[in-house]
Amino acid sequence: IFEAAGIDFETYTKEDPIHDASGAGRGYGVAGGVSHAIEECVREYYPGVEVKIEHAEGLVECKKMLMLAKAGKKNGCLIEGMGCFGGCVAGAGVNIPVEKGAAAAQKFVQDSTNKLPPKELYEIQLP
């Protein structure tokens, strides 16, 4: 298949990623990661603004939270729902324990050169 497609692994060179994602963005795969990133950005860029956040893990809990929101019991609240307990790091195709996946994701977060994304989109550096 590779030969037919003209792919020669002997001449392949590693490409650099488009850019270094922020630590906040790298944490999205762990339950609560998206809301945590948003909360950190709001604290940094809009100090004093209150952020009410709730997150659910698993489809049953997500459905409960959505029903409460529909009933008006979560007004003004940022809602994050992860279908898998633990987040994407614990998804259906994962073949390592949740704790190991979460620890690897946390290391990936800490290895980022930028804790948060820039406030303005035009500040994002692309190669």
LUMPAKOL-767852 format. One record per atom (N, C-alpha, C): atom name; x, y, z; residue in three letters. Coordinates in Angstrom, 3 decimals, padded with zeros to 6 digits. Layout:
{r 'CA' {X Y Z} 'ALA'};
...
***
This chain:
{r 'N' {000.834 -001.186 000.000} 'ILE'};
{r 'CA' {000.000 000.000 000.000} 'ILE'};
{r 'C' {000.880 001.253 000.000} 'ILE'};
{r 'N' {001.885 001.273 000.874} 'PHE'};
{r 'CA' {002.756 002.447 000.939} 'PHE'};
{r 'C' {003.530 002.638 -000.363} 'PHE'};
{r 'N' {004.013 001.528 -000.907} 'GLU'};
{r 'CA' {004.761 001.607 -002.165} 'GLU'};
{r 'C' {003.868 002.141 -003.282} 'GLU'};
{r 'N' {002.645 001.647 -003.343} 'ALA'};
{r 'CA' {001.707 002.105 -004.371} 'ALA'};
{r 'C' {001.391 003.587 -004.210} 'ALA'};
{r 'N' {001.403 004.063 -002.972} 'ALA'};
{r 'CA' {001.118 005.473 -002.710} 'ALA'};
{r 'C' {002.367 006.345 -002.850} 'ALA'};
{r 'N' {003.512 005.712 -003.127} 'GLY'};
{r 'CA' {004.743 006.477 -003.297} 'GLY'};
{r 'C' {005.364 006.948 -001.998} 'GLY'};
{r 'N' {005.071 006.255 -000.914} 'ILE'};
{r 'CA' {005.618 006.626 000.394} 'ILE'};
{r 'C' {006.864 005.795 000.652} 'ILE'};
{r 'N' {007.994 006.462 000.822} 'ASP'};
{r 'CA' {009.268 005.798 001.067} 'ASP'};
{r 'C' {009.749 006.191 002.457} 'ASP'};
{r 'N' {009.661 005.262 003.392} 'PHE'};
{r 'CA' {010.028 005.563 004.776} 'PHE'};
{r 'C' {011.523 005.819 004.951} 'PHE'};
{r 'N' {012.337 005.364 004.015} 'GLU'};
{r 'CA' {013.777 005.617 004.085} 'GLU'};
{r 'C' {014.095 007.097 003.901} 'GLU'};
{r 'N' {013.254 007.800 003.156} 'THR'};
{r 'CA' {013.516 009.220 002.891} 'THR'};
{r 'C' {012.617 010.146 003.711} 'THR'};
{r 'N' {011.798 009.568 004.558} 'TYR'};
{r 'CA' {010.867 010.365 005.364} 'TYR'};
{r 'C' {011.631 011.150 006.421} 'TYR'};
{r 'N' {011.298 012.408 006.578} 'THR'};
{r 'CA' {011.861 013.223 007.656} 'THR'};
{r 'C' {010.726 013.735 008.527} 'THR'};
{r 'N' {010.994 013.770 009.805} 'LYS'};
{r 'CA' {009.985 014.217 010.761} 'LYS'};
{r 'C' {009.646 015.684 010.518} 'LYS'};
{r 'N' {008.357 015.976 010.559} 'GLU'};
{r 'CA' {007.904 017.355 010.403} 'GLU'};
{r 'C' {007.646 017.961 011.773} 'GLU'};
{r 'N' {007.892 019.236 011.883} 'ASP'};
{r 'CA' {007.584 019.932 013.123} 'ASP'};
{r 'C' {006.080 020.149 013.211} 'ASP'};
{r 'N' {005.536 020.157 014.436} 'PRO'};
{r 'CA' {004.108 020.445 014.564} 'PRO'};
{r 'C' {003.816 021.879 014.123} 'PRO'};
{r 'N' {002.557 022.155 013.838} 'ILE'};
{r 'CA' {002.172 023.496 013.397} 'ILE'};
{r 'C' {002.613 024.531 014.418} 'ILE'};
{r 'N' {002.320 024.291 015.679} 'HIS'};
{r 'CA' {002.764 025.178 016.750} 'HIS'};
{r 'C' {002.642 024.438 018.074} 'HIS'};
{r 'N' {003.237 024.991 019.086} 'ASP'};
{r 'CA' {003.212 024.392 020.411} 'ASP'};
{r 'C' {001.909 024.773 021.099} 'ASP'};
{r 'N' {001.040 023.825 021.285} 'ALA'};
{r 'CA' {-000.236 024.104 021.944} 'ALA'};
{r 'C' {000.002 024.539 023.384} 'ALA'};
{r 'N' {-000.889 025.368 023.883} 'SER'};
{r 'CA' {-000.777 025.823 025.271} 'SER'};
{r 'C' {-001.030 024.660 026.217} 'SER'};
{r 'N' {-000.520 024.790 027.423} 'GLY'};
{r 'CA' {-000.791 023.787 028.437} 'GLY'};
{r 'C' {-002.281 023.645 028.682} 'GLY'};
{r 'N' {-002.985 024.771 028.659} 'ALA'};
{r 'CA' {-004.435 024.738 028.860} 'ALA'};
{r 'C' {-005.105 023.883 027.789} 'ALA'};
{r 'N' {-004.698 024.044 026.554} 'GLY'};
{r 'CA' {-005.281 023.272 025.461} 'GLY'};
{r 'C' {-004.895 021.811 025.502} 'GLY'};
{r 'N' {-003.697 021.526 025.948} 'ARG'};
{r 'CA' {-003.239 020.140 026.015} 'ARG'};
{r 'C' {-004.001 019.331 027.066} 'ARG'};
{r 'N' {-004.634 020.006 028.004} 'GLY'};
{r 'CA' {-005.357 019.304 029.061} 'GLY'};
{r 'C' {-006.787 018.945 028.714} 'GLY'};
{r 'N' {-007.222 019.259 027.504} 'TYR'};
{r 'CA' {-008.614 019.016 027.119} 'TYR'};
{r 'C' {-009.032 017.551 027.234} 'TYR'};
{r 'N' {-008.116 016.622 027.073} 'GLY'};
{r 'CA' {-008.476 015.210 027.048} 'GLY'};
{r 'C' {-008.786 014.597 028.398} 'GLY'};
{r 'N' {-008.562 015.334 029.466} 'VAL'};
{r 'CA' {-008.853 014.844 030.813} 'VAL'};
{r 'C' {-010.160 015.474 031.275} 'VAL'};
{r 'N' {-010.991 014.703 031.954} 'ALA'};
{r 'CA' {-012.272 015.231 032.431} 'ALA'};
{r 'C' {-012.045 016.504 033.229} 'ALA'};
{r 'N' {-012.783 017.542 032.885} 'GLY'};
{r 'CA' {-012.642 018.837 033.535} 'GLY'};
{r 'C' {-011.587 019.712 032.886} 'GLY'};
{r 'N' {-010.874 019.196 031.898} 'GLY'};
{r 'CA' {-009.780 019.927 031.271} 'GLY'};
{r 'C' {-010.208 021.144 030.478} 'GLY'};
{r 'N' {-011.307 021.030 029.757} 'VAL'};
{r 'CA' {-011.782 022.162 028.960} 'VAL'};
{r 'C' {-012.234 023.286 029.886} 'VAL'};
{r 'N' {-013.047 022.940 030.875} 'SER'};
{r 'CA' {-013.538 023.972 031.789} 'SER'};
{r 'C' {-012.396 024.564 032.613} 'SER'};
{r 'N' {-011.416 023.744 032.973} 'HIS'};
{r 'CA' {-010.259 024.262 033.714} 'HIS'};
{r 'C' {-009.490 025.266 032.855} 'HIS'};
{r 'N' {-009.312 024.962 031.583} 'ALA'};
{r 'CA' {-008.608 025.882 030.679} 'ALA'};
{r 'C' {-009.355 027.205 030.564} 'ALA'};
{r 'N' {-010.660 027.129 030.426} 'ILE'};
{r 'CA' {-011.468 028.347 030.328} 'ILE'};
{r 'C' {-011.367 029.146 031.620} 'ILE'};
{r 'N' {-011.458 028.463 032.744} 'GLU'};
{r 'CA' {-011.367 029.135 034.044} 'GLU'};
{r 'C' {-010.016 029.838 034.207} 'GLU'};
{r 'N' {-008.934 029.172 033.821} 'GLU'};
{r 'CA' {-007.602 029.776 033.923} 'GLU'};
{r 'C' {-007.478 031.003 033.023} 'GLU'};
{r 'N' {-008.016 030.922 031.818} 'CYS'};
{r 'CA' {-007.960 032.071 030.899} 'CYS'};
{r 'C' {-008.768 033.249 031.440} 'CYS'};
{r 'N' {-009.938 032.970 031.974} 'VAL'};
{r 'CA' {-010.764 034.046 032.528} 'VAL'};
{r 'C' {-010.044 034.699 033.705} 'VAL'};
{r 'N' {-009.456 033.891 034.582} 'ARG'};
{r 'CA' {-008.714 034.454 035.728} 'ARG'};
{r 'C' {-007.564 035.343 035.270} 'ARG'};
{r 'N' {-006.863 034.907 034.231} 'GLU'};
{r 'CA' {-005.702 035.657 033.743} 'GLU'};
{r 'C' {-006.105 036.914 032.990} 'GLU'};
{r 'N' {-007.054 036.782 032.080} 'TYR'};
{r 'CA' {-007.373 037.885 031.172} 'TYR'};
{r 'C' {-008.538 038.765 031.628} 'TYR'};
{r 'N' {-009.357 038.253 032.531} 'TYR'};
{r 'CA' {-010.508 039.022 033.034} 'TYR'};
{r 'C' {-010.612 038.854 034.549} 'TYR'};
{r 'N' {-009.599 039.329 035.287} 'PRO'};
{r 'CA' {-009.610 039.152 036.742} 'PRO'};
{r 'C' {-010.883 039.729 037.357} 'PRO'};
{r 'N' {-011.377 039.037 038.344} 'GLY'};
{r 'CA' {-012.574 039.501 039.026} 'GLY'};
{r 'C' {-013.868 038.975 038.436} 'GLY'};
{r 'N' {-013.799 038.378 037.245} 'VAL'};
{r 'CA' {-015.007 037.812 036.640} 'VAL'};
{r 'C' {-015.218 036.414 037.216} 'VAL'};
{r 'N' {-016.407 036.194 037.738} 'GLU'};
{r 'CA' {-016.729 034.896 038.325} 'GLU'};
{r 'C' {-017.097 033.902 037.229} 'GLU'};
{r 'N' {-016.583 032.696 037.367} 'VAL'};
{r 'CA' {-016.913 031.626 036.431} 'VAL'};
{r 'C' {-017.494 030.473 037.235} 'VAL'};
{r 'N' {-018.745 030.161 036.973} 'LYS'};
{r 'CA' {-019.372 029.009 037.623} 'LYS'};
{r 'C' {-019.269 027.836 036.653} 'LYS'};
{r 'N' {-018.664 026.767 037.123} 'ILE'};
{r 'CA' {-018.412 025.616 036.259} 'ILE'};
{r 'C' {-018.899 024.342 036.928} 'ILE'};
{r 'N' {-019.496 023.504 036.129} 'GLU'};
{r 'CA' {-019.821 022.149 036.560} 'GLU'};
{r 'C' {-019.485 021.223 035.413} 'GLU'};
{r 'N' {-018.955 020.060 035.757} 'HIS'};
{r 'CA' {-018.714 019.094 034.694} 'HIS'};
{r 'C' {-019.224 017.727 035.118} 'HIS'};
{r 'N' {-019.556 016.946 034.112} 'ALA'};
{r 'CA' {-020.066 015.603 034.344} 'ALA'};
{r 'C' {-019.219 014.616 033.559} 'ALA'};
{r 'N' {-019.140 013.409 034.090} 'GLU'};
{r 'CA' {-018.411 012.336 033.423} 'GLU'};
{r 'C' {-019.351 011.159 033.238} 'GLU'};
{r 'N' {-019.346 010.597 032.050} 'GLY'};
{r 'CA' {-020.232 009.480 031.736} 'GLY'};
{r 'C' {-021.545 009.987 031.167} 'GLY'};
{r 'N' {-022.114 009.212 030.280} 'LEU'};
{r 'CA' {-023.318 009.656 029.582} 'LEU'};
{r 'C' {-024.507 009.875 030.505} 'LEU'};
{r 'N' {-024.650 009.044 031.522} 'VAL'};
{r 'CA' {-025.781 009.189 032.447} 'VAL'};
{r 'C' {-025.685 010.524 033.181} 'VAL'};
{r 'N' {-024.498 010.841 033.710} 'GLU'};
{r 'CA' {-024.315 012.109 034.432} 'GLU'};
{r 'C' {-024.445 013.305 033.495} 'GLU'};
{r 'N' {-023.946 013.167 032.277} 'CYS'};
{r 'CA' {-024.082 014.258 031.295} 'CYS'};
{r 'C' {-025.555 014.527 031.006} 'CYS'};
{r 'N' {-026.319 013.465 030.830} 'LYS'};
{r 'CA' {-027.749 013.632 030.548} 'LYS'};
{r 'C' {-028.446 014.306 031.726} 'LYS'};
{r 'N' {-028.109 013.895 032.957} 'LYS'};
{r 'CA' {-028.705 014.521 034.144} 'LYS'};
{r 'C' {-028.417 016.021 034.164} 'LYS'};
{r 'N' {-027.158 016.380 033.907} 'MET'};
{r 'CA' {-026.793 017.788 033.946} 'MET'};
{r 'C' {-027.516 018.565 032.849} 'MET'};
{r 'N' {-027.624 017.997 031.672} 'LEU'};
{r 'CA' {-028.335 018.678 030.585} 'LEU'};
{r 'C' {-029.813 018.855 030.910} 'LEU'};
{r 'N' {-030.403 017.874 031.555} 'MET'};
{r 'CA' {-031.813 017.992 031.950} 'MET'};
{r 'C' {-031.982 019.098 032.995} 'MET'};
{r 'N' {-031.041 019.194 033.936} 'LEU'};
{r 'CA' {-031.088 020.269 034.929} 'LEU'};
{r 'C' {-030.920 021.627 034.254} 'LEU'};
{r 'N' {-030.025 021.693 033.274} 'ALA'};
{r 'CA' {-029.831 022.950 032.539} 'ALA'};
{r 'C' {-031.098 023.312 031.777} 'ALA'};
{r 'N' {-031.714 022.332 031.154} 'LYS'};
{r 'CA' {-032.953 022.576 030.406} 'LYS'};
{r 'C' {-034.056 023.079 031.333} 'LYS'};
{r 'N' {-034.033 022.608 032.577} 'ALA'};
{r 'CA' {-035.032 023.023 033.563} 'ALA'};
{r 'C' {-034.684 024.370 034.199} 'ALA'};
{r 'N' {-033.577 024.981 033.762} 'GLY'};
{r 'CA' {-033.204 026.296 034.280} 'GLY'};
{r 'C' {-032.430 026.270 035.576} 'GLY'};
{r 'N' {-031.919 025.104 035.971} 'LYS'};
{r 'CA' {-031.214 024.995 037.248} 'LYS'};
{r 'C' {-029.704 025.180 037.122} 'LYS'};
{r 'N' {-029.225 025.463 035.938} 'LYS'};
{r 'CA' {-027.792 025.680 035.726} 'LYS'};
{r 'C' {-027.538 027.001 035.013} 'LYS'};
{r 'N' {-028.438 027.950 035.161} 'ASN'};
{r 'CA' {-028.296 029.236 034.478} 'ASN'};
{r 'C' {-027.010 029.935 034.889} 'ASN'};
{r 'N' {-026.310 030.469 033.901} 'GLY'};
{r 'CA' {-025.070 031.183 034.164} 'GLY'};
{r 'C' {-023.909 030.282 034.489} 'GLY'};
{r 'N' {-024.054 029.013 034.226} 'CYS'};
{r 'CA' {-023.032 028.036 034.572} 'CYS'};
{r 'C' {-022.439 027.439 033.299} 'CYS'};
{r 'N' {-021.112 027.371 033.236} 'LEU'};
{r 'CA' {-020.441 026.689 032.146} 'LEU'};
{r 'C' {-020.526 025.194 032.420} 'LEU'};
{r 'N' {-021.021 024.467 031.460} 'ILE'};
{r 'CA' {-021.212 023.032 031.627} 'ILE'};
{r 'C' {-020.253 022.290 030.708} 'ILE'};
{r 'N' {-019.507 021.365 031.288} 'GLU'};
{r 'CA' {-018.636 020.500 030.494} 'GLU'};
{r 'C' {-019.061 019.058 030.723} 'GLU'};
{r 'N' {-019.254 018.335 029.664} 'GLY'};
{r 'CA' {-019.615 016.928 029.776} 'GLY'};
{r 'C' {-018.637 016.056 029.015} 'GLY'};
{r 'N' {-018.160 015.018 029.665} 'MET'};
{r 'CA' {-017.285 014.040 029.029} 'MET'};
{r 'C' {-018.021 012.710 029.000} 'MET'};
{r 'N' {-018.154 012.154 027.822} 'GLY'};
{r 'CA' {-018.863 010.885 027.679} 'GLY'};
{r 'C' {-018.188 009.746 028.415} 'GLY'};
{r 'N' {-016.880 009.771 028.502} 'CYS'};
{r 'CA' {-016.129 008.714 029.172} 'CYS'};
{r 'C' {-015.681 009.180 030.552} 'CYS'};
{r 'N' {-015.791 008.300 031.541} 'PHE'};
{r 'CA' {-015.304 008.627 032.882} 'PHE'};
{r 'C' {-013.801 008.855 032.814} 'PHE'};
{r 'N' {-013.358 010.007 033.265} 'GLY'};
{r 'CA' {-011.951 010.355 033.192} 'GLY'};
{r 'C' {-011.613 011.192 031.976} 'GLY'};
{r 'N' {-012.539 011.261 031.022} 'GLY'};
{r 'CA' {-012.311 012.037 029.805} 'GLY'};
{r 'C' {-011.828 011.170 028.661} 'GLY'};
{r 'N' {-011.353 011.811 027.632} 'CYS'};
{r 'CA' {-010.895 011.106 026.431} 'CYS'};
{r 'C' {-009.715 010.189 026.722} 'CYS'};
{r 'N' {-008.917 010.511 027.735} 'VAL'};
{r 'CA' {-007.783 009.656 028.082} 'VAL'};
{r 'C' {-008.251 008.298 028.585} 'VAL'};
{r 'N' {-009.543 008.165 028.845} 'ALA'};
{r 'CA' {-010.111 006.902 029.305} 'ALA'};
{r 'C' {-011.141 006.372 028.309} 'ALA'};
{r 'N' {-011.062 006.825 027.078} 'GLY'};
{r 'CA' {-012.050 006.462 026.064} 'GLY'};
{r 'C' {-011.995 005.008 025.637} 'GLY'};
{r 'N' {-012.891 004.674 024.735} 'ALA'};
{r 'CA' {-013.088 003.290 024.300} 'ALA'};
{r 'C' {-011.842 002.663 023.681} 'ALA'};
{r 'N' {-011.026 003.423 022.997} 'GLY'};
{r 'CA' {-009.856 002.864 022.329} 'GLY'};
{r 'C' {-008.588 002.881 023.157} 'GLY'};
{r 'N' {-008.692 003.237 024.414} 'VAL'};
{r 'CA' {-007.512 003.376 025.268} 'VAL'};
{r 'C' {-007.125 002.018 025.835} 'VAL'};
{r 'N' {-005.835 001.713 025.795} 'ASN'};
{r 'CA' {-005.390 000.407 026.296} 'ASN'};
{r 'C' {-004.442 000.520 027.491} 'ASN'};
{r 'N' {-004.509 001.642 028.205} 'ILE'};
{r 'CA' {-003.743 001.798 029.441} 'ILE'};
{r 'C' {-004.703 002.254 030.539} 'ILE'};
{r 'N' {-004.339 002.049 031.806} 'PRO'};
{r 'CA' {-005.213 002.495 032.899} 'PRO'};
{r 'C' {-005.444 004.010 032.852} 'PRO'};
{r 'N' {-006.612 004.425 033.305} 'VAL'};
{r 'CA' {-006.989 005.837 033.297} 'VAL'};
{r 'C' {-005.935 006.687 033.999} 'VAL'};
{r 'N' {-005.446 006.210 035.130} 'GLU'};
{r 'CA' {-004.472 006.978 035.904} 'GLU'};
{r 'C' {-003.205 007.248 035.093} 'GLU'};
{r 'N' {-002.751 006.249 034.337} 'LYS'};
{r 'CA' {-001.548 006.435 033.512} 'LYS'};
{r 'C' {-001.815 007.424 032.387} 'LYS'};
{r 'N' {-002.980 007.318 031.769} 'GLY'};
{r 'CA' {-003.336 008.253 030.703} 'GLY'};
{r 'C' {-003.426 009.672 031.218} 'GLY'};
{r 'N' {-004.046 009.840 032.381} 'ALA'};
{r 'CA' {-004.180 011.173 032.976} 'ALA'};
{r 'C' {-002.812 011.727 033.360} 'ALA'};
{r 'N' {-001.936 010.875 033.891} 'ALA'};
{r 'CA' {-000.589 011.323 034.264} 'ALA'};
{r 'C' {000.205 011.733 033.024} 'ALA'};
{r 'N' {000.070 010.972 031.941} 'ALA'};
{r 'CA' {000.766 011.318 030.692} 'ALA'};
{r 'C' {000.239 012.639 030.142} 'ALA'};
{r 'N' {-001.067 012.826 030.222} 'ALA'};
{r 'CA' {-001.661 014.085 029.755} 'ALA'};
{r 'C' {-001.169 015.251 030.607} 'ALA'};
{r 'N' {-001.073 015.053 031.914} 'GLN'};
{r 'CA' {-000.597 016.114 032.806} 'GLN'};
{r 'C' {000.855 016.479 032.497} 'GLN'};
{r 'N' {001.680 015.477 032.193} 'LYS'};
{r 'CA' {003.071 015.759 031.818} 'LYS'};
{r 'C' {003.102 016.553 030.515} 'LYS'};
{r 'N' {002.251 016.192 029.573} 'PHE'};
{r 'CA' {002.158 016.899 028.295} 'PHE'};
{r 'C' {001.759 018.355 028.533} 'PHE'};
{r 'N' {000.839 018.576 029.479} 'VAL'};
{r 'CA' {000.423 019.938 029.849} 'VAL'};
{r 'C' {001.627 020.710 030.386} 'VAL'};
{r 'N' {002.346 020.112 031.310} 'GLN'};
{r 'CA' {003.472 020.798 031.952} 'GLN'};
{r 'C' {004.646 021.030 031.011} 'GLN'};
{r 'N' {004.761 020.208 029.973} 'ASP'};
{r 'CA' {005.859 020.363 029.012} 'ASP'};
{r 'C' {005.624 021.487 028.008} 'ASP'};
{r 'N' {004.442 022.053 027.988} 'SER'};
{r 'CA' {004.153 023.126 027.038} 'SER'};
{r 'C' {004.953 024.377 027.390} 'SER'};
{r 'N' {005.363 025.100 026.369} 'THR'};
{r 'CA' {006.120 026.333 026.614} 'THR'};
{r 'C' {005.210 027.498 026.984} 'THR'};
{r 'N' {003.913 027.350 026.758} 'ASN'};
{r 'CA' {002.941 028.400 027.088} 'ASN'};
{r 'C' {001.851 027.821 027.973} 'ASN'};
{r 'N' {001.668 028.403 029.150} 'LYS'};
{r 'CA' {000.625 027.919 030.054} 'LYS'};
{r 'C' {-000.762 028.165 029.465} 'LYS'};
{r 'N' {-000.970 029.354 028.920} 'LEU'};
{r 'CA' {-002.275 029.743 028.387} 'LEU'};
{r 'C' {-002.140 030.195 026.939} 'LEU'};
{r 'N' {-003.226 030.101 026.188} 'PRO'};
{r 'CA' {-003.190 030.659 024.837} 'PRO'};
{r 'C' {-003.195 032.182 024.925} 'PRO'};
{r 'N' {-002.774 032.862 023.858} 'PRO'};
{r 'CA' {-002.838 034.327 023.887} 'PRO'};
{r 'C' {-004.287 034.798 023.947} 'PRO'};
{r 'N' {-004.476 035.979 024.486} 'LYS'};
{r 'CA' {-005.827 036.528 024.616} 'LYS'};
{r 'C' {-006.459 036.780 023.251} 'LYS'};
{r 'N' {-005.686 037.253 022.317} 'GLU'};
{r 'CA' {-006.203 037.595 020.990} 'GLU'};
{r 'C' {-005.717 036.587 019.954} 'GLU'};
{r 'N' {-006.585 036.201 019.042} 'LEU'};
{r 'CA' {-006.222 035.227 018.021} 'LEU'};
{r 'C' {-005.046 035.682 017.169} 'LEU'};
{r 'N' {-004.957 036.977 016.906} 'TYR'};
{r 'CA' {-003.874 037.453 016.050} 'TYR'};
{r 'C' {-002.503 037.292 016.700} 'TYR'};
{r 'N' {-002.468 037.002 017.995} 'GLU'};
{r 'CA' {-001.199 036.823 018.697} 'GLU'};
{r 'C' {-000.651 035.400 018.564} 'GLU'};
{r 'N' {-001.442 034.498 018.000} 'ILE'};
{r 'CA' {-000.993 033.116 017.848} 'ILE'};
{r 'C' {000.115 033.070 016.803} 'ILE'};
{r 'N' {001.221 032.447 017.177} 'GLN'};
{r 'CA' {002.374 032.347 016.283} 'GLN'};
{r 'C' {002.303 031.056 015.482} 'GLN'};
{r 'N' {002.267 031.176 014.179} 'LEU'};
{r 'CA' {002.313 030.015 013.299} 'LEU'};
{r 'C' {003.613 030.059 012.514} 'LEU'};
{r 'N' {004.170 028.890 012.195} 'PRO'};
{r 'CA' {005.444 028.885 011.454} 'PRO'};
{r 'C' {005.274 029.407 010.037} 'PRO'};
***
